[in-house]
Amino acid sequence: VSLFYTFNNIFSAEDSQKPVFDKLALPLVDELIQGKNGLLFAYGVTCSGKTHTMIGEGSNPGILPRCLDVVFNSIGENQTKNYIFLPDDGNGMKIQPEYQAALMKNQMERQKRQEERLRRKEGRPDTPEIKTDEIRIPDNTKLHSVNEDSAYAVFISYIEVYNNYIFDLLEDEQVDAYGHTTLPESKKVGEDSKRRVMYVKEVVEMEVKSTEEACTWVWKGQERRKKAATILNDRSSRSHSVFNIRLVQAPYDEEGKQIMVNKEMITISQLSLVDLAGSERPSKTNATGDMLKEAGNINNSLMTLHACLETLRANQLNGRATKIVPYRESKLTLLFKNFFEGSGRVRMVVCVNPRSEDYDENVHVMKFAELTQDVQVARGQEVQFDENVLQPGRRKQNLLYKRVSQGAEPLADITNRNSLGFNLPAMPPAFCMPPFPTWTAQDGSSEDKLQAVLAALHERQKMKKDAVTDFEKRKQRMRAVLVQMEKENEELLIKSSQGSDEMTTLRQEAIELRVELGKMEKENLKQRREIDKLKKQNALYLFERKQVLDEKKRTDEKIKREIEKRDNMRKTFKGVVGRKKKKVPTATLR
């Protein structure tokens, strides 16, 4: 029996992570920069490659590190310093001036040093650093939807939904008075009354300045995530993980110098990347005890997700909300309730394992995934601040002014030569009119004086006309120079872009070569270990051979001695027998 399912995009096992990211996640990142929310699910049976699709590996990174790469590539120099934005208690953000942020940074560094000294004094072990030998190949995609007159900051959080409880994967482990690690506390789901979105209360949000820094926290969260070995997967995820990227932006002031310290002008957008735990049948995984309970909770939360989407579809087909969507039956669906009600775009990547044993589960997964495409979510109006009251391009103008005021680009260079080396027309000398002839009351109606004044006026009029003509000529020459500058500038930009592409290609080739070199070094090390092992085996063989030869030699000598002893005994025996024969009396006949 042949079954057919229809999807927007289909990727084979030979496809790399790049086309998957470009089709599914890149549009969500673009909307994230524009101040809109997004949600991406990875869904499928256990051991189908969901975590690999999300995380990937060093030479072939997944959706999560690529999203971070594109965000940081795009915001570039528009990224703020640390502690300009601070999370508040209600899923929002506070903003403070740069001098307060600098003071807070110094205070946090001092506090961190004090904690380190206290930890060493108490003899507590340092937090182990998570290291990886893989060389990560970054994604160099850059989006142009960034507002150059705004400042940006990136915050991340990482949680898991385990047995219908929510735990923070970035939270520090708590220690009791006896130095024992205590169990983490479950977090509660709250609703942002202003933005009408659901969020996890008291979750740790880390401000990060690079993909590498963010990935350090991702690996920490991955290590703390609940996993277990099953028949189908030796590192099976026993929880749903949610990685949130929150992009905070605020405009610069009218002069483009400072970030506007106004909470009402802050825009917050969020991209949630969800790695769902795989649906599984306990009869196939032989799960018992706690693992059986985990499997039951995983399947129940996925069934609740199915029920919510099916109810939304039924309400849309009926044209009215006749059924209540059961969001609150699971923490997973409650957390993303606002997305299904229109506060962001929702996408799903379905991972399929071609194992024949998973046929029934894969059919169920694809049937549900195809059904979800029929659910139409009406997107709400995104809240944005009014940019019309501020002049566009003000930050760029302020940066140019700073360069001039600091002497990096003198005014003489701006007037006579631009920064690219174009020679502009020389400025004319100061324009001075001829002086009027002296005139006093006694001159009265002197004809000579009147003629001198008329001559001066005619001279002034002529000089003005010549100046206007010269100005027009210079304007035309300046316009021609500007056109030439613009043309050459475009050519330079094209060459720069080509050079950048070539540099990126060379850099990627260099990274790939380093990866290959690393693999070869590992293989070489493996072969050296094999050689050392063979050498040890050979030495052991030679030692055993020597022992055997020595034993053979001793045995041969023993046998030789036994033979000599036997020969001596035989000779002795023959002599004894001969003497006895001589002593025997011969019988005489009578």
Salt bridges, closest charged atoms under 4 A:
ASP22 OD1 - LYS18 NZ 3.40
GLU31 OE2 - ARG345 NH2 2.85
GLU31 OE2 - ARG379 NH1 3.42
ASP69 OD2 - ARG136 NH1 2.78
ASP88 OD2 - LYS263 NZ 3.14
GLU116 OE2 - ARG119 NH1 2.97
GLU122 OE1 - ARG124 NE 2.84
ASP139 OD2 - LYS18 NZ 2.95
ASP139 OD2 - ARG66 NH1 2.84
GLU148 OE1 - LYS396 NZ 3.56
ASP149 OD2 - ARG394 NH1 3.68
GLU160 OE2 - LYS226 NZ 2.66
GLU171 OE2 - LYS187 NZ 2.97
ASP172 OD1 - LYS220 NZ 3.52
ASP176 OD2 - HIS180 ND1 3.93
GLU191 OE2 - ARG196 NH2 3.43
ASP192 OD2 - ARG195 NH1 3.85
GLU205 OE2 - ARG246 NE 2.87
GLU207 OE2 - LYS209 NZ 2.98
GLU212 OE2 - ARG136 NH2 3.00
GLU255 OE1 - LYS257 NZ 3.34
GLU264 OE1 - LYS194 NZ 3.53
ASP275 OD2 - ARG225 NH1 3.02
GLU280 OE2 - ARG238 NH2 3.09
GLU294 OE1 - ARG238 NE 2.95
GLU341 OE1 - LYS337 NZ 3.31
ASP358 OD2 - ARG355 NE 3.18
GLU361 OE2 - ARG281 NE 3.19
GLU361 OE1 - LYS284 NZ 3.40
ASP374 OD2 - ARG313 NE 3.48
GLU382 OE2 - ARG379 NH2 3.89
GLU387 OE1 - ARG394 NH1 3.72
GLU409 OE1 - ARG403 NH2 2.74
ASP413 OD2 - ARG417 NH2 3.68
ASP470 OD2 - ARG474 NE 2.92
GLU472 OE1 - LYS475 NZ 3.38
ASP550 OD2 - LYS546 NZ 3.20
GLU551 OE1 - ARG554 NH2 2.52
ASP556 OD2 - LYS552 NZ 3.12
ASP567 OD1 - ARG570 NH1 3.44
